[in-house]
Amino acid sequence: MSDGGGSERALVALVAELSSGGWECHVALPGAPRLAGDYVAAGARLHRVPMERLTTSGGALRWFRFAAAWPVSVARLALLARRLDVDVVHSNSLHCWYGWAVARLVGRPHVWHAREIVSQSALALRVERVLARHGAKTVVAASAAVAAQLDRRNVEIVRDDPDPSRFRPGSAGRFRHRVGIDDSVLLVGSVARLDTWKGFDTFLDALELVLASRDDVEGLVGGGPVPGKEAYAARLEARAAKMRSVHWVGERDDVAELLADLDVLVQVSETPEPYGLVVAEALASGTPVVAGNQGGPVEILAGCPSHAGRLVPPGDPGALATAVLELLPSGPSGSTERRARPVLREPAAGSFLEVMSRVADRGCHSARLGR
């Protein structure tokens, strides 16, 4: 994927971690990435290799296109891997079925990152369980919820940590000034790629209840639509425009500053979040969260203080509104107060650099990180 979503932002962070550990990182992507500048800043060298996306959308024709193009993409990736003389092949998604074959062709170990809870297709999950078990030296699961669907014999859980130099309470104040939101209002927001399963309809239902309860609260929706969901995003935007004091800010490059300027973040997806990177990013920014009581957010909030967040059932706007009202400050809070908030979550245990170094089994200097 090269859409700037959580998985790709996590990949950028992994590149930075490996680069700081002395690795040379090459990233092959199917198209021009939104985060090209972030990749380069993290130390990656980018390569464009056409790859069809594996998806249940599009029916049999999409699967036929994927199957027909798969050998060509694998061959191109293998040629690239040989030319770069890589030490480890890495796939950044369980739905990336290229890396295991490339690793076999070039005779290098494969590290497969599992970042999805596969609920759309039982057949796809069965195939991916087999491929992950036999096609990877190590499978890195983004959470215990992701690991539970796989064969645990070669699975290791490594949770993504936000960059503390970017996601911190001290970033508060700049985003609101940039977009013209008053510094003293209480701001409740949901920030994610706009997709039907992300729970934005429930968020807007709950936000109406919150706005009716307190006139010092405003709402915010941030993010751009995933491909194919543009009509859904337009419908959401039209609904938000009819509500009182709801800011539709679209796709942003300043997510760290946005999160630090929220008083509460909401991410209550209808299906389980595999991890929920934005939840961890908000907590690192001192912003309390309301999340769904399933999947990765349950693990992220475990061990956090009670004022760090609430877990609520998906699809329940009443419970969501109640949780938001419990977490909101009793009165106005300006950027000075937001910058003084404590970090709400300690870094997770485990290191991707340690995993890659063990797999390489020597002092490596080169890694190819895939789509």
C-alpha positions in Angstrom: 0.0 0.0 0.0 1.1 3.5 -0.7 -1.9 5.5 0.6 -0.5 7.1 3.7 -2.5 5.0 6.1 -1.5 3.5 9.4 0.4 0.6 7.9 2.4 2.8 5.7 3.2 5.2 8.5 4.3 2.3 10.6 6.6 1.1 7.7 8.2 4.6 7.6 8.9 4.2 11.4 10.4 0.8 10.8 12.7 2.2 8.1 13.9 4.9 10.5 14.5 2.3 13.2 16.5 0.1 10.9 18.4 3.0 9.3 19.5 4.2 12.8 20.7 0.7 13.4 23.0 0.7 10.4 20.8 -1.0 7.9 20.4 0.1 4.3 16.7 0.1 3.5 15.1 -0.3 0.1 11.3 0.0 -0.3 9.4 -1.3 -3.4 6.0 0.3 -3.9 3.4 -0.1 -6.6 3.0 3.6 -7.2 4.0 7.1 -6.1 3.6 7.2 -2.3 2.0 10.0 -0.5 4.8 9.7 2.1 7.7 9.9 -0.3 9.4 12.7 1.7 8.9 10.7 5.0 10.5 7.6 3.5 13.5 9.6 2.3 13.9 11.4 5.6 13.7 8.0 7.4 16.6 6.7 5.2 14.8 4.7 2.5 15.6 4.3 -1.1 12.4 4.0 -3.1 11.8 1.7 -6.1 8.6 1.6 -8.1 7.4 -1.9 -9.1 3.9 -2.5 -10.5 1.9 -4.8 -8.1 -1.8 -5.6 -8.1 -3.5 -5.1 -4.8 -5.1 -8.2 -3.3 -8.7 -7.3 -2.3 -12.1 -8.9 -2.1 -13.6 -5.9 -3.9 -14.0 -6.1 -7.6 -15.1 -9.7 -7.9 -13.6 -12.5 -10.0 -12.1 -10.1 -12.5 -10.0 -8.5 -9.9 -8.7 -11.9 -8.7 -7.9 -12.9 -12.3 -5.9 -9.7 -12.8 -4.0 -10.3 -9.6 -3.2 -13.9 -10.6 -2.2 -13.0 -14.1 0.1 -10.1 -13.0 1.6 -11.9 -9.9 4.4 -13.9 -11.7 5.6 -10.7 -13.5 5.7 -8.7 -10.3 7.5 -11.4 -8.5 10.1 -11.7 -11.3 10.7 -7.9 -11.2 11.0 -7.8 -7.5 13.4 -10.8 -7.6 15.6 -9.0 -10.1 15.6 -5.9 -7.9 16.5 -8.0 -4.8 19.4 -9.7 -6.7 20.7 -6.4 -8.0 20.7 -4.9 -4.5 22.1 -8.1 -2.9 19.6 -7.9 -0.1 20.0 -9.8 3.2 16.4 -10.0 4.2 13.1 -9.6 2.3 10.3 -8.0 4.3 6.6 -7.8 3.4 4.6 -5.1 5.1 1.1 -6.6 4.9 -0.4 -10.1 5.3 -2.2 -9.4 2.0 1.2 -8.9 0.2 1.7 -12.3 -1.4 4.9 -11.3 -3.3 7.6 -11.4 -0.6 7.6 -15.1 0.2 8.1 -16.0 -3.5 10.8 -13.4 -4.0 12.7 -14.7 -0.9 12.6 -18.2 -2.3 13.9 -17.1 -5.7 16.8 -15.1 -4.3 17.6 -17.5 -1.4 17.1 -15.0 1.4 15.0 -15.1 4.6 11.6 -13.6 4.6 10.1 -11.5 7.4 6.3 -11.1 7.0 4.5 -8.4 8.8 0.9 -9.2 9.7 -1.1 -6.1 10.2 -4.6 -7.3 9.4 -7.4 -9.2 11.1 -8.8 -11.1 8.1 -12.6 -11.1 8.4 -13.7 -10.5 4.8 -12.8 -14.0 3.4 -12.3 -17.3 5.2 -10.6 -18.7 2.2 -8.1 -15.8 2.1 -7.3 -16.3 5.8 -6.7 -20.1 5.2 -4.3 -19.3 2.4 -2.5 -16.6 4.3 -2.1 -18.9 7.4 -0.4 -21.5 5.2 1.8 -19.0 3.4 2.8 -17.3 6.6 3.7 -20.6 8.2 5.8 -21.9 5.4 6.8 -18.8 3.5 8.4 -16.7 6.3 11.3 -17.2 8.7 9.4 -15.0 11.1 5.9 -13.5 11.1 5.8 -10.2 13.0 2.2 -9.6 14.3 1.1 -6.0 15.0 -0.9 -7.2 18.1 -2.0 -10.3 19.9 -5.3 -10.0 18.2 -3.5 -10.4 14.8 -1.3 -13.2 16.1 -4.4 -15.2 17.3 -5.5 -15.9 13.7 -2.1 -17.3 12.7 0.0 -20.4 13.4 1.9 -19.2 16.4 5.0 -21.4 15.8 6.8 -18.6 13.8 4.9 -15.6 15.0 6.4 -12.8 17.2 4.3 -9.8 18.4 6.0 -6.4 18.0 3.7 -3.4 18.6 4.3 -0.2 16.8 5.4 2.8 18.9 4.9 6.4 17.8 7.9 8.6 17.3 8.2 10.5 20.6 9.9 13.4 18.8 6.7 14.0 16.7 3.8 12.6 18.8 4.1 14.6 22.0 2.0 17.0 24.1 4.4 19.8 23.2 3.0 19.8 19.6 -0.3 21.3 20.8 -1.4 24.8 19.5 -0.1 24.8 16.0 -2.8 22.8 14.2 -5.7 24.8 15.6 -4.0 28.1 14.7 -3.4 26.7 11.2 -7.0 25.8 10.4 -8.7 28.5 12.4 -10.2 26.5 15.3 -10.5 28.5 18.6 -7.8 27.5 21.1 -10.2 27.4 24.0 -13.0 25.2 22.7 -13.1 21.5 23.6 -12.4 19.5 20.4 -13.5 15.9 19.9 -12.1 14.2 16.7 -11.9 11.0 14.7 -8.9 10.7 12.4 -8.5 7.7 10.0 -8.7 6.7 6.4 -12.4 7.1 5.4 -13.8 3.6 5.0 -17.2 2.1 5.8 -15.9 -0.1 8.7 -14.2 2.7 10.5 -17.3 3.7 12.4 -17.6 7.3 11.2 -21.4 7.1 11.1 -21.5 6.1 14.7 -19.1 8.9 15.6 -21.3 11.5 14.0 -24.4 10.0 15.8 -22.5 10.2 19.1 -21.2 13.7 18.3 -24.7 15.0 17.9 -25.4 13.8 21.5 -22.3 15.4 22.8 -22.9 18.7 21.1 -26.5 18.7 22.5 -25.1 18.2 26.0 -22.3 20.8 26.0 -22.2 24.0 23.9 -18.4 24.4 24.5 -17.6 21.3 22.4 -16.8 21.2 18.7 -16.1 18.1 16.5 -13.5 17.2 13.8 -13.2 14.6 11.1 -9.8 14.1 9.5 -8.7 11.8 6.7 -9.1 11.0 3.1 -11.1 8.2 1.5 -9.7 4.8 0.6 -9.9 4.1 -3.1 -13.4 3.3 -4.1 -15.0 4.9 -1.1 -15.2 8.5 -2.4 -19.0 8.5 -2.5 -19.2 7.3 1.1 -16.7 10.1 2.1 -18.8 12.7 0.3 -22.0 11.5 2.1 -20.2 11.8 5.4 -18.9 15.3 4.6 -22.4 16.5 3.6 -23.8 15.2 6.8 -21.0 16.9 8.9 -21.7 20.2 7.1 -25.2 20.2 8.4 -24.1 19.7 12.0 -23.2 22.5 14.4 -19.5 23.2 14.8 -18.0 20.1 13.0 -14.7 20.7 11.2 -14.1 18.6 8.1 -10.3 18.9 7.6 -9.7 16.1 5.0 -6.3 14.4 4.5 -3.6 15.9 6.6 0.2 15.9 6.7 0.2 17.3 10.2 -1.4 14.4 12.1 0.9 14.7 15.1 0.0 18.3 15.7 -3.7 17.6 15.0 -3.8 14.8 17.7 -2.0 17.0 20.2 -4.7 19.7 19.7 -7.7 17.3 20.4 -9.2 16.9 23.8 -10.6 13.5 23.0 -9.8 11.1 20.1 -12.5 8.7 19.0 -11.8 5.5 17.0 -14.6 3.0 17.4 -14.4 0.8 14.3 -17.2 -1.6 13.5 -14.9 -4.5 13.0 -11.8 -5.2 15.2 -8.8 -2.9 14.6 -5.7 -5.0 14.0 -3.7 -2.5 16.1 -4.9 1.1 15.9 -1.8 3.2 15.5 -3.6 6.4 15.8 -4.8 5.4 19.3 -1.2 4.9 20.4 -0.2 8.2 18.7 -2.9 10.1 20.6 -1.9 8.7 23.9 1.7 9.6 23.2 0.4 13.1 22.5 -1.4 13.2 25.9 -4.8 13.0 24.3 -7.3 10.5 25.9 -9.1 8.2 23.6 -12.4 6.3 23.2 -11.9 3.1 21.2 -13.8 -0.1 20.4 -13.6 -2.9 23.0 -12.1 -5.3 20.5 -8.9 -5.9 18.7 -5.7 -3.9 19.1 -7.0 -0.9 21.1 -7.8 -3.2 24.0 -4.1 -4.1 24.2 -2.9 -0.5 23.7 -5.1 0.8 26.6 -4.1 -2.1 28.9 -2.0 -0.8 31.7 -2.8 2.8 30.9 -4.3 5.0 33.7 -8.1 5.2 33.8 -8.1 8.8 32.5 -6.3 7.7 29.4 -9.4 6.3 27.7 -12.5 4.2 27.6 -13.5 1.1 25.6 -17.1 1.0 24.3 -19.1 -1.4 22.1 -18.9 -0.7 18.4 -22.1 0.8 16.9 -23.4 2.2 20.1 -23.5 6.0 19.8 -25.1 6.4 23.3 -22.2 4.6 25.0 -19.7 6.5 22.8 -21.2 9.9 23.8 -21.2 9.0 27.5 -17.5 8.0 27.3 -16.5 11.2 25.5 -18.3 13.3 28.0 -16.6 11.5 30.9 -13.1 12.2 29.4 -13.7 15.8 28.4 -12.3 18.5 30.8 -14.9 20.2 32.9 -14.0 23.6 31.4 -12.0 25.3 28.6 -8.4 24.1 28.1 -6.0 26.1 25.9 -2.8 25.1 24.2 -0.8 25.8 27.4 -2.8 23.2 29.3 -2.6 20.7 26.4 1.1 21.1 26.1 1.4 20.3 29.8 -0.5 17.0 29.6 1.5 13.9 30.5 2.2 11.1 28.0 -0.5 8.5 28.6 1.2 5.3 27.5 4.6 3.9 27.9 6.5 2.5 24.9 5.7 -1.2 24.1 8.2 -3.9 24.6 9.9 -5.5 21.6 12.0 -4.1 18.7 11.7 -4.7 15.0 15.4 -4.1 14.7 16.1 -7.0 17.1 13.8 -9.3 15.0 15.5 -8.4 11.7 19.0 -8.8 13.2 18.2 -12.2 14.5 16.8 -13.3 11.2 19.8 -12.0 9.3 22.0 -13.8 11.9 24.9 -11.5 11.2 25.8 -7.8 11.2 23.7 -6.8 8.2 23.8 -3.6 6.3 21.0 -4.1 3.7 17.3 -4.7 3.9 14.6 -4.7 1.3 11.3 -3.7 2.8 8.3 -4.4 0.6 4.8 -3.1 0.0 
